[in-house]
């Protein structure tokens, strides 16, 4: 059985701090972005385009940092999650 990305992420364990988003996205900058490369680059599909507007969901993030490199417009601000929060990796 092959799982799609959302099903795979559903099996990932997270300890999400609802008071602290480790990624913030400036929607004013995104509105002017000519390509929305973050949508294509994010392996967890945290970024989606809906009716021409960027939608972002940090809770599914696998903390790879790809979006901070992919965004060449300065919209994405990425910080490591606070200690003890974020993805709970099985082997460290």
C-alpha positions in Angstrom: 0.0 0.0 0.0 1.4 3.4 -1.0 0.6 6.4 1.2 0.4 9.9 -0.1 2.2 12.7 1.7 -0.7 13.7 3.9 -1.2 10.1 5.1 2.6 9.8 5.8 2.6 13.0 7.8 -0.4 11.7 9.7 1.9 9.0 11.1 4.5 11.5 12.2 4.5 12.4 15.9 4.6 16.1 16.7 4.6 18.1 19.9 3.3 21.4 18.5 3.5 24.6 20.6 0.3 26.4 19.6 1.6 29.6 21.1 4.8 29.7 19.0 5.0 29.2 15.2 8.5 28.3 14.2 7.8 29.6 10.8 6.1 32.9 9.9 5.0 34.0 6.5 4.4 37.6 5.5 1.2 37.4 3.4 1.8 41.0 2.0 5.0 39.8 0.4 3.4 36.6 -0.9 0.7 38.5 -2.7 3.4 40.1 -4.9 5.5 36.9 -5.4 5.8 36.1 -9.1 6.3 32.3 -8.7 5.4 31.0 -5.2 8.3 28.6 -5.3 7.7 27.6 -1.7 4.6 25.7 -2.8 6.7 23.5 -5.1 9.7 23.2 -2.7 8.1 22.1 0.5 8.2 18.3 0.8 5.5 18.3 3.5 3.1 20.5 1.3 2.7 23.0 4.1 2.2 25.7 1.4 -0.7 25.7 -1.0 -2.3 28.1 -3.4 -6.0 28.6 -3.1 -7.7 31.0 -5.5 -4.3 32.7 -6.1 -3.6 33.2 -2.4 -1.0 31.4 -0.5 -2.2 29.3 2.4 0.3 28.1 5.0 0.0 25.4 7.7 3.1 25.1 9.9 1.7 22.2 12.0 2.7 19.6 9.3 6.3 20.9 9.0 9.1 18.3 9.1 11.6 21.1 10.0 13.8 20.7 7.0 14.2 24.4 6.4 13.6 24.2 2.6 11.1 27.0 2.6 13.6 29.4 4.1 16.0 28.7 1.2 13.3 28.5 -1.5 11.7 31.9 -0.7 13.7 34.5 -2.5 11.2 37.2 -1.7 11.9 37.5 2.1 8.5 36.3 3.2 9.5 33.2 5.2 11.1 33.6 8.6 12.2 30.2 10.0 13.4 29.5 13.5 14.0 26.2 15.1 11.1 25.1 17.4 11.5 25.7 21.1 13.3 22.9 23.0 11.1 19.8 23.3 8.7 20.8 20.6 8.4 20.0 16.9 8.8 16.7 15.2 9.5 13.7 17.4 12.0 11.7 15.5 12.3 8.0 16.4 16.1 7.8 16.2 17.0 11.2 17.6 
